């Protein structure tokens, strides 16, 4: 039985809408050094990537002044709302991807001033395309891919990370 090992590699460059994610990730993944001294990734490994990185590569950047309209456009159902002390409105919604979260996942962290990011339109498809791109550049090695997003817990302290996209895996797992 093998143990779970998690590595956060350095060397991923800044991502823009002209970035081909698989092309920039392969050199980083190919040079990943594991605690046992092995290098690279193999089938059975899983690449976990922030949806923010994918959103940047997919050009899901909009002007911050359009935040409320973006939340409206990304929402399919209002679950709850509350006015904050500063007068702003916190909305918990179900977004187009079926995820219930604050502000439909519209996010201003780690973006250029005056901009916000929307989640990928179809996170499962984004993960599928990334997996294909990685496999094509890794000599057929097909790592799993999971896209994640951080989510606050409404009206509570703390943040969690949740999987929002993964390609369906056709694998025979041992029983």
C-alpha positions as CSV (number, residue, x, y, z in Angstrom):
1,X,0.0,0.0,0.0
2,X,1.4,3.4,-0.9
3,X,1.1,6.6,1.1
4,X,-0.4,9.8,-0.1
5,X,2.3,12.3,-1.0
6,X,1.5,15.9,-1.8
7,X,4.0,18.3,-3.5
8,X,3.5,21.9,-4.4
9,X,6.0,22.6,-7.2
10,X,7.7,25.9,-7.8
11,X,8.3,27.3,-11.3
12,X,4.8,27.9,-12.7
13,X,5.0,31.2,-14.5
14,X,2.3,33.9,-14.4
15,X,-0.8,32.7,-16.4
16,X,-2.6,34.8,-18.9
17,X,-5.3,34.2,-21.5
18,X,-2.6,33.4,-24.1
19,X,-1.1,30.6,-21.9
20,X,-1.4,27.0,-22.9
21,X,-1.6,25.4,-19.5
22,X,-0.4,21.9,-20.5
23,X,2.7,23.4,-22.2
24,X,3.8,25.4,-19.1
25,X,2.9,22.7,-16.6
26,X,4.8,19.8,-18.3
27,X,8.3,21.1,-17.6
28,X,7.4,21.7,-14.0
29,X,5.8,18.3,-13.6
30,X,8.6,16.5,-15.5
31,X,11.2,17.9,-13.1
32,X,9.2,17.3,-9.9
33,X,11.4,15.5,-7.4
34,X,9.7,13.2,-5.0
35,X,10.9,12.4,-1.4
36,X,12.2,9.0,-2.6
37,X,14.3,10.7,-5.2
38,X,12.2,9.8,-8.2
39,X,11.5,12.5,-10.8
40,X,8.5,13.4,-12.8
41,X,4.9,12.1,-12.7
42,X,3.4,8.8,-13.6
43,X,0.0,7.3,-14.4
44,X,-1.8,7.2,-11.0
45,X,-0.5,10.6,-10.0
46,X,-3.1,13.4,-9.8
47,X,-2.5,17.1,-10.7
48,X,-4.6,19.4,-8.6
49,X,-4.9,22.9,-10.0
50,X,-6.6,26.0,-8.7
51,X,-9.6,26.9,-10.9
52,X,-8.2,30.5,-10.8
53,X,-5.2,29.4,-12.9
54,X,-7.6,27.8,-15.4
55,X,-9.9,30.8,-15.4
56,X,-6.9,33.1,-16.2
57,X,-5.8,30.8,-19.1
58,X,-9.4,30.7,-20.4
59,X,-9.7,34.5,-20.4
60,X,-12.4,34.6,-17.7
61,X,-11.2,38.0,-16.5
62,X,-13.7,40.9,-16.3
63,X,-13.6,44.5,-15.0
64,X,-14.1,44.7,-11.2
65,X,-16.7,47.5,-11.8
66,X,-18.9,44.7,-13.4
67,X,-18.8,42.5,-10.3
68,X,-22.5,42.6,-9.5
69,X,-23.5,42.0,-13.1
70,X,-21.0,39.1,-13.2
71,X,-22.5,37.6,-10.1
72,X,-26.0,37.9,-11.6
73,X,-24.8,36.3,-14.9
74,X,-23.1,33.4,-13.1
75,X,-26.0,32.7,-10.8
76,X,-29.0,30.5,-11.4
77,X,-30.6,30.6,-7.9
78,X,-30.3,32.8,-4.8
79,X,-29.9,30.7,-1.7
80,X,-29.4,33.4,0.9
81,X,-28.3,37.0,1.3
82,X,-27.2,39.3,4.0
83,X,-26.1,42.9,4.1
84,X,-22.6,43.4,5.5
85,X,-21.7,46.1,8.0
86,X,-20.1,48.2,5.1
87,X,-23.4,48.1,3.2
88,X,-22.3,45.6,0.6
89,X,-24.5,42.6,0.0
90,X,-23.3,39.0,0.5
91,X,-25.1,36.6,-1.7
92,X,-25.0,32.8,-1.4
93,X,-26.0,31.4,-4.8
94,X,-26.1,28.4,-6.9
95,X,-23.9,29.1,-9.9
96,X,-24.1,27.8,-13.5
97,X,-21.8,24.9,-12.6
98,X,-24.3,23.8,-9.8
99,X,-22.0,24.8,-6.9
100,X,-23.5,26.7,-4.0
101,X,-21.1,29.4,-2.9
102,X,-20.7,33.1,-2.1
103,X,-20.8,35.5,-5.1
104,X,-21.1,32.6,-7.6
105,X,-17.3,32.1,-7.3
106,X,-16.6,35.6,-8.7
107,X,-13.2,36.3,-7.2
108,X,-10.9,39.4,-6.9
109,X,-8.0,37.8,-5.1
110,X,-4.7,37.3,-7.0
111,X,-5.8,39.3,-10.0
112,X,-4.6,42.6,-11.4
113,X,-6.1,45.7,-9.8
114,X,-9.5,46.5,-11.2
115,X,-10.2,43.0,-12.4
116,X,-12.1,39.9,-11.2
117,X,-12.2,36.3,-12.3
118,X,-15.1,34.1,-13.1
119,X,-15.0,30.3,-12.7
120,X,-14.3,28.2,-15.8
121,X,-17.5,27.8,-17.9
122,X,-17.3,24.0,-17.7
123,X,-14.7,22.9,-15.1
124,X,-15.1,19.2,-16.0
125,X,-14.3,20.0,-19.7
126,X,-11.4,22.2,-18.6
127,X,-10.0,19.4,-16.6
128,X,-10.5,16.9,-19.4
129,X,-8.8,19.2,-21.9
130,X,-5.9,19.7,-19.5
131,X,-5.5,16.0,-18.9
132,X,-5.4,15.4,-22.7
133,X,-2.8,18.1,-23.2
134,X,-0.6,16.8,-20.4
135,X,-0.9,13.2,-21.7
136,X,0.1,14.4,-25.2
137,X,3.2,16.1,-23.9
138,X,4.2,13.5,-21.3
139,X,4.6,10.6,-23.6
140,X,1.2,9.0,-22.9
141,X,1.3,9.3,-19.1
142,X,-2.2,10.3,-18.2
143,X,-2.3,11.8,-14.7
144,X,-5.6,12.5,-13.1
145,X,-6.6,16.2,-13.0
146,X,-8.7,17.9,-10.4
147,X,-9.7,21.6,-10.5
148,X,-10.4,23.2,-7.2
149,X,-11.8,26.4,-5.8
150,X,-11.6,27.9,-2.3
151,X,-14.9,28.5,-0.7
152,X,-15.8,30.3,2.5
153,X,-18.3,28.9,4.8
154,X,-21.1,31.5,4.8
155,X,-21.4,33.4,8.0
156,X,-18.7,31.3,9.6
157,X,-14.9,31.7,9.9
158,X,-12.7,29.6,7.7
159,X,-12.2,28.5,4.1
160,X,-12.2,25.1,2.5
161,X,-11.0,23.9,-0.9
162,X,-13.4,21.9,-3.0
163,X,-13.2,19.9,-6.2
164,X,-15.2,21.7,-8.9
165,X,-14.0,19.8,-12.0
166,X,-12.5,16.5,-13.0
167,X,-12.7,14.4,-16.1
168,X,-14.5,11.1,-15.8
169,X,-11.9,8.5,-15.2
170,X,-12.2,5.1,-16.8
171,X,-10.2,3.0,-14.5
172,X,-10.6,-0.4,-12.8
173,X,-10.0,0.3,-9.2
174,X,-9.2,-2.7,-6.9
175,X,-12.1,-3.7,-4.7
